[in-house]
């Protein structure tokens, strides 16, 4: 799995920190509450495979 804050190509530490900072600018968070069944249904839809809880 690739971490979005770890650049895939070789860059300097300063450039990496700059990219991390630019990723955070203008972002917002939202609290979302979902049930286990909704998560299972979303997973089933994303993987295109049945899920026992969906």
N, C-alpha and C positions, 0 to 999 in steps of 0.2 A: 504494500500500500504506500502511496506517495503522500507525504505530508505537504499540504499546500504552502506551508511556511518554510519548507526546505527546498531551495531551488534545485532543480534536476541537474543543471549544468554547473560547472565550477565557477564561482564568483567570490569576490572578497567578502570578508565578514561585514564590512561597512555597507556594501551593496545589498547583502542579504538582509541586514537590519532595515535598510531603506525600503526594500520590497515588502518586508513585514509591516512596516508602519503604513505604507501606502494601501495595503490590503484592509487595514482597519479604519481608514478614513471614510466617513460617510456611512458606516454600517449601523444598523439598528437591530435590536433584538425584540422578539415578541414571545411572550409566554403562550404556549399552545398545550392544551390538555386534550389527550385522546385516550380512548380505552384500549385495552389489550387487543380486543377484536379488530379495532380500526388499524392498529399497527400490523396485525397479522394480515388483514385484507390488503394493506398497502404493500407489504412484503410479497404477498402472493401475486399482486398485480405487477410488481417490478421484476420478479423472477419468472413470471409466467408459469408458475408451478402451484399446485394446490397447497394450502396450509391447513393443518387440522383445526386451528382456531378461527379460521376465516369463514 
